[in-house]
Amino acid sequence: MKKKLFAAALAMSTSIVAAQAADGPVKIGFVNTFSGPNAALGNDERDGFELALDHLGRKMGGLPVEVIYEDDQMKPDVGKQATERLVLSRKVDFITGFNWSNVLLASLKPAVDGKTFLISGNAGPSQIAGEQCSPYFFSTSWQNDQTPMALGETLNNRGVKRLFILAPNYAAGKDMAAGVKKTFKGEVVGEEYTGWPAQLDFSAELTKIRSVKPDAVWVFYPGQAGAQFMQQYAQAGLKGTLPIYSVFTVDALTLPQIKEQALGHLSTQQWVQDLDNEVNKRFVSDFRKKYGRYPSYYSAQHYDAGMLINSAVVALKGDLSNKDAVRDALRKADFKSVRGSFRYNHNHFPIQNFYLQEVVKDEAGEFTMKSLGLVLKDSADPYAEKCAMKW
């Protein structure tokens, strides 16, 4: 009799928890950089996420959504503390955002220990794709090496034999450089890792480039550093005489600063604003209407983060109490992505296409990106084989 009463009580308590979960709201933490010289990146990512909520009617699975924004100040310890607050005090269902790899690496453990799903909308460090892969981590962007791997293939196709590499000295910078070296078949004749994030004067590095006389230069400098580098490259008289290629350096956020100096610049990315699918057309059009500018890949990836979370909430009818069920729903990635084809590898990083893109002016004279075609099809990151997680 006691066993029957206990079973009935347990069933009742479980149903109460499920009912409470299904009543909402869906609580989402959003950790990013909203202050300092690189606040534009965090703001752009928030704008993409907010547009996703607009398109969803500000609800997920019929439930209201509560988003708690936290500023990581571009500091790993601050990002970790923000994540701990969201998990322990605010008890969020999901955490997203995370622009910087060093901030994400510091913040992963509190989320995983709290069994809270973390969806990175940008950073994709190699460690989390490999040995540190987790059932509580998903990405809606890429693993750091992948975009430069596509650029390495572009360099091969364009006959570059001697390459000079420049990147900031932090986790993502090292991953990005490793990526381009994985696919580039020529000789790396120079490799410099500069101070981060304070260094914005690259005169010494530009002098080294001149002395080595490479066929081309490859750089990774996100945010304000990218705008500064490209401007200094042109001022040094290298633009037009020494081809420069990049990843995550020339984009919708830095183009208003670089302007004419960026025309014709080539880079690679998994999303370009002119990709021909209905979801992307709506995203770009509505983003421009709401914010008065072109979206970047930052905002596109966070738009997808919102849609991924929604797909899980809808599939489970708002009941997020069963963590295994939430994970299974996220793994299905049952939503239409702005990039078109999107599916997950077993390490929870996307398998996706990468494109070559060029800086152009649109009909109104505004700077933007134009797709020049596919570089890598259904690309999987090179660290997945080190991830022991199985589905």
N, C-alpha and C positions, 0 to 999 in steps of 0.2 A: 504493500500500500504506500509506504514511504517513498519507494522508488518511483511509483506512478505520480505521486504528488510532486516530487522533485523534477521529473521529466516535464510535467505540465507547467511548473513554474519556469523552468528553463525555456520552454517553447514560448511562453507568454512574454518573458523578458526579451527574447530574441525578436519577437514580432514587434514589441514596443520600440526597440532600437531601430529596426528596419523602418517602422512608420515614422519615427522622428527624422531619420535620414531622408526619407522620401518627401518630407515636408519642406526640406531646404532650410536656409539657402545653401547653394553650392558655394563653398568658401575657397577662394583662390588667392594665394599669396603671389606677389609679383616683385622680384628683387632685381634692381637694375641701377644704373648710374643716372641720377637726376640732378646732379650738381657738378660744378667744375667745368673745365674746358671740353669734356666729352659728354656733357649732358644731352647734346643733340641726339646721340645714339640711343640712349635710354628713352628719351621722349618719343623718338620715331618708333621704337619697338612698342611702347605703350600705345601709341596712336594706332598701330596695326592691330593690336589686341582689342582695343576699344571699338574699332570698326567691325571686328568679328562679332563682338557683343551686340552692336547695332543691328547687324544682319540677322542675328539670332533673336531679335526682339528683347534683348537684355535678359533672356532666360535660357536655361539649359534643361531640356527634358521637362519643360513646363514649370520649372522651379526658378525662383529669383536667384540672382548671382551677386555675391558680395566679393569685391576685389580689394585687397589690402596692399597698397603700394609701399615698398620700402626702398630707401636710397642706400646703395652699398658704398657710395662715395669713391668707387673704383679701388676699394681696399679689401683684401681678403678677410681680415679680421672683422671688419664691419659687416661684410656680407654674411659671414658665418653667424654673427650675433643676430642679424635680421632673420636668418633662416631659423635659428633656435627659437626666437620669439614667435614666429609664425607657426611652428610645429607645436611648441609646448604651451604657449599662452593663448594664441588665437585658434589653435586646433584646425588648421585649414585642411581641406581635402586634397588640394593640389598646390604645388609651387611652380611658377614658371619665371621667365625672364633670363637673367644670367648672360650678360654680354661677354664677360672676360673669363678666360680659362682659369687663371689663378684664383679668382673669386669662387668659381664653381667648384674647383678642387677642394677649397677650404670648407665649402658649404655642403658638400655631398653627404658626409657622415651624419650630421644632425638630421637630415631628411630621411636617410635610410634607417638610422636607429629608431626614428619615430614612425617608421613605416608609412611615410608620406610620399606620394608620387611627385617626383621632380621632373618637369618637362623643360629641358633647355631649349630656348628659342634661338640661341646663337652659339655659345661656346661648345666646342667638341673635342676636349683633350684626349690624347691617345690613351692615357691610363684608363679612362672610364670606358673606352671602346674595347679595351683588352682585359687585363687582369682584374681591374676594379669594376668591371661591368656589374650592374645591379638590377634585380627585378623591379626596383622602385625608380629606375632612371629611364627616361625616354628623350630622344632628340627630335626636334622638327627642323633641324638645320642640316648638319653635315658633320663628319669627323674632320678635324682640322687639316689633315693631310690631303683630303680629297680634292678640294678646289685647286690648290697648287699642283697636284698631280695632273689635272686637266691642262693647266698652263704649261707644264713640262712637255706634254704631248704637242701643244701648240708650238713651242719653241723648236721641237724636232721637225714639225711639218714646215716651219718657216726657215729651216736651214741654219739655225743658230748653232755654232760650234763652241764658242767660248763665252761663259756666262759669269757675271758678277752678282752675288747675292747679298741683299741687305734686309735685316729684320730686327725688331726689338728683342731685347734679352729677357723674355719671359716665356711661360709655357707654350702659348699659342705661336709665338715667333719661331721657336725651335721646331714645333710640329710643322708649321707652314714650310719652313726651309727644307725639312726632311721630306716633305711631300714633293716639292719640285725636283729634288735630287733623285727621288725614286723613279721618275719617268724620263727626266732629261738625259739624253744619251751623249751629250758633249762633255766638255771639260769645265769644271767650276774653277775659275782663275782667281777668285777673290770671294771672301765670305766674312761679313761683319755683323756683329750683334750689338746694337746700340742701347744706351740707357733708356729705361722705361719707368714711368711715363714722362719724366721731366725733360728729356733731351728733345729739343726742337731745332737745333742748329746742326746741320749735316755737312758743313764745309770741309771738315777733315775727311769724311767719307767720300765726298765728291772728288777731292784731290787724289785719293787712292784709286778711284775709278779711272780717272784720267791716266794715271801712271801705268795701270795694268793693260789698258786698251782692249777691253772685251768686245765681243760682237754685239752684246746686249746686256741690259741690267734688269734684274728681277727684284721687286720689293714687296714687302708686306708692312704697311703702316696704316692701321685703322684710325678713323676719326681725325682730330686736329693735326696729328703728326703727319698724316697722309697729305693733307692740304699744304702743309709747310714744306714737306719734302718735294712735292711736285713743283711748287713755285720756285724753290731754290734750285732745282734741277734745270728749269728753264732759264733762270737768272744766270746760272753758271755757263750758259751757252751750249749745254749738252742736248737739249731738245732739238730734234731735227738732224742731229749728227750721230747720235748714239741711241738706238731704239731702247725704250724702256717698257717693260711689261709689269703687271701687278696683279695682286689679289687683295680684295678688301681695302683698297686704298683710294681708288677713284670711284665714287658712287653718287647717288642722288643727294647725299648730304654734303659731300666735299666739292661737288661740281660748281655750286654757286660761288665758291671761293677760287677755285682753279680756273674756271671759265675757258677762254680760248686756248689756254696752254694745254688743255686736256683733249681737244678735238683730235679724233683719230686714234686715241689711246685704246689699247687692247687689253682685256682681262678675261677671266673665266668666272662662271657662276652657275649655280643650279637653278636660278630664277632670273629672268629678264622681263622687263615690264611689257614687252610686246609678244610674249608667248601667246599662241593662238588657241586659247580655250575659254569657254564662257565664264567660268569662275574667276579666272584672272582678269578678264575684260571688266567684269563687274567690280572687282576689287580695285583695280587701277582707277577706273572712272569715279567710283564713289570716294576713294581716298582723295583724289584731286578736288572733288567737289567739297569735301569736308575740311581739308587742311590746306588747299591752295598750292600744292606742290606735288611732284612725282614721289611715289613711294620708293623706298629702297628695299633691298633683300632683307634688311633687318625687320622692317615692318611686315613684309610678306611672310617671313618665317613665323612671326608672332601671331599673325592672322591665322595661320595654319595651326599654331598651338591652341588657340581658342577653339577652333573647329575640331581638333583632336579630342580635347577634353569634353566638348559637347557630345561627341560621338559615343564616348563611354557612358556619360550620364544618361543619354537617350536609350542606349542599349540596355541599361540596368534599371530604367524607369525611375531614376533618381535615388535608388538604394545603393549607397556607396559603402555599406558596412562590410561587405565581403571583399577583402583586398585581392584575393585570387581572381575573383570575377572581374574586378576593375582592371587588373593587369591583362587579363585575356581580352577584354574589350578594347583596351588601348592597343594591344598588339595587332588587332585586326585593321586598325587605321581606316575605319569605315567612314570616310569623309572625302569630299572632292577638294583636292589641293590646288592652290593657285599655280603650282608648277606642273600640273598634269599627273603623270605617273608617280605614285608614292606607295611604297610598302616597306615593312621593317625587316631587317636582318635579325638574327637571333640575339645580337647584342643591343638591340633597340635603337640602332642608328639606321637612317633611311638608305634604301637602295634606290638610286635615282640617276637622272641624266644630268650632264654638265655641258654648258654651251660657251662658245666664244662670243664676246660682246664688244661693241665699239662705241665710243662716245661720239654722238652726233647732235645736230640741232634739229628740233622739230619744226613744224610749219610756222609756229609762232616765234621761232628763234630761241626757244628754251632748250637748255642742254639736257640730254637724256641718253639712255643706252639703247642700242639696236642689236638684236641677235644676228650673228653671222653663221649660225649653224651648230650642229651637234659635235661635241668633241669626244665625250665618253657616254656610252649608253649603259643603263642599269649598273652604275658603278657602286661597288661595295667597298667599304673601307678596309685597309690592309691589316687592321688589328683584330678583326672579328674572330680570327682563328685562335686568338689567345683568350677569348671569353669562354669560360666553362659553362655558362648558363645555357640550358636546353629548354625547348618549348615542349 
